[in-house]
Amino acid sequence: MEYILIIISAIFVNNIVLTKFLGVCPFMGVSNKVETSIGMTGAVAFVLVIATIVTYLVQKYILVALGIEFMQTITFILIIASLVQLVEIILKKVSPPLYQALGIFLPLITTNCAVLGVAILTVQKDFNLLEGAIFAFSNAIGFGLALIIFAGLREHLDLMNVPKGMKGVPIAFIVAGLLAMAFMGFSGIVK
């Protein structure tokens, strides 16, 4: 039951983009097309889960053991950047088609604050390794859900007669706010 609560909470109630405002840069920047959003979602899910597992292990067995928890943020940033580079190198050698498909998204994930935010939240919520991995994957699903819905809305907006001063980013921010309000309807389901 605990895992189901973590999943529902991360996807709907405490959506990483719409309630915590983490990962807003790729949310606004990559959401022009649904196809691009799906690619970004896959890349974020992969990196988010791996980064959360590695940062959890480093936090528990190195930072806490040495009493240097204050180094958490800089250590996590270095781990995330290194993991993204490692994943990029491995994909380039092992699966060139997958590397081509995710090509532009992998470097973008290095600067995605949602990855760092989930790693830190995993430690703050005192999750164990399995709960942390489920939390990370659920946040990736929530990120993807919000991103894909928003991309669909933006594609639809391109077909609408939007006033000249509202075209582009201004109407996108309004729609993002409305989407966040829609997700607020899930609050109260899970804490």
N, C-alpha and C positions, 0 to 999 in steps of 0.2 A: 504493500500500500504506500509505503514511504517513497518508492521510486516513481509511482504513478503521480503522486503529489508534486514531486520535483519536476516531472515532465510537463504536466499541465501548467504548473506555475511558470516555468521558464518559457514555454511557448506562448501562452495566452495572457496570463495575469501580469507577470513581470517581464514582458517582452523587452529584450536587451536594447532594441532601437527605440521603441515607442514609449517606454516608461523610464528607462535608465539613460536614454539619449547617448548610448555608446554605439559607435559604428555609423554615425550620421553621415560622415564624408562619403563612404561607398554607397550608402543608402541614397543619397542625393545624386552622386556622380555616376553610378552604374545603372541607375534605374530607368534609363530611357527606353530600353527594349526588354521584353520578357526573356528572350533567348540569352542575352547577356547576363541578366539577373540570375538565371538558372545556373550558368557557369560559375558565377561568383559565389553562389550558395554552396555548390559542391566544393569549391576550393576552400571557402571559409570553414565548412564543416570538417574537412580533413585536417586543416591546420589547427583549428580550435580544439579538437579532441586530443591530438598529439601534443600540442603545447600545454594543455591543461594537465595531462598526465605527467609530462616531463617536469613542469614547474612544481607540481605537487610533490614529486619525489625529491627534487632539489630543495624545496622548502623544508620538508620533513627531515630528510637525512643529511642535509648539509647546513642550511642556514640556521635551523633551530638547534641542531647538534653543536654547532660552533658558537651559538649565541649571537649571531649577526643578522637577526631578522630585519634590522633597519636597512639592509642591502636588498630587500625583496624587490622593489620596483626596478632598480637598474639591472638586477640579475635577471628578472623576468623579461625585460626588454631585450637583453642580449640573447637569452635563450630563444625567444620568439623569432628574432631576426636570423639567428643561426639556423633554426629549424626550417624556416622558409627557404633559406639559401640551400640547405641540405636537400630538402624535398625537391627544389628546382633542379639541382644537379642530378639527383637520382632519377627523376622523371625524364630528364633529357636523355639519359643513357638507356633506361629500361623501357620506357614507353613514349617514343617521340610523338605519336598521335595525341596522346593525353597531354603531353607537354605543350603541343601546339594549341590544343583546346583551352588549356588553363593559362597559357603563356602570359598574358597581360595581368591576369588576376593575382598570380602568386606574389609579385613585388608589391602590389597594392595591399595585400594582407599584412605585410610587415608593418605598415603604418595604421592598420585598423585597430583602433583603441578597444573595440569589443573583445578582441582576443586577449589583450592585457587585462581588461576589466573582468572577464570571466575567470581568468587564472587567479586574480586577486580575490574575487568573490568566493571562489571555491575554498580558499584558505580561510577567509573571514567567516564563512558559514560552517567551518569545521567539518567539512565533508570527508568521508574516507575516499579511497582511490576509486572505487566503483561508483559511488555517488557523484564524485567529481566528474568522472567520464560521462555519466548519464546527464549530469547538469550541463556539461559542455556541449554534448550532442543535441540536447533539447534546446539550448540557446541558439545553436546553429540552425536548427529547424525553425525556431521563432524568427531569427534574423532572415532566413530565406523566405518564410511565409510573408513577412512584412515587405521584403524587397520585391518579391514577385507580384504581390497584390498591388503595390505602389507602381511598379513598372506597367502593369496592365492598365491602371488608372491613367498613367501619363501617356501611354499609347492612345488611349481613348480621348484624352484631352487634346491631342494633336489633331483629331478629327472634328473637334468642337469649335464653335465660333467664340473664342475667348477675346475680350477686349485687348487692344494692342499693348497697353501698359501692364497688363497682367500676364502676358504670354511668358512662357519659360519658367524661370525660377520662382517668381512671385506666386503664381498659381500652384506650383509644385509644393511650396511651403504651406499654402492653405490646405491643399489636399492631404499633405502629411499630417497636419494638425487634426483634420477631420478623421483621418485613419487612426491616429492616436486616441482620439475621443471614442471611436468605435471600439477599440481594444479595451478602453476603460470599462466597458460594459461587462467584461469578464471579471473585474475586481469583486472580491467577496466570495468567489468560488473557492479559492485556495489562498492561504496567507503567504 
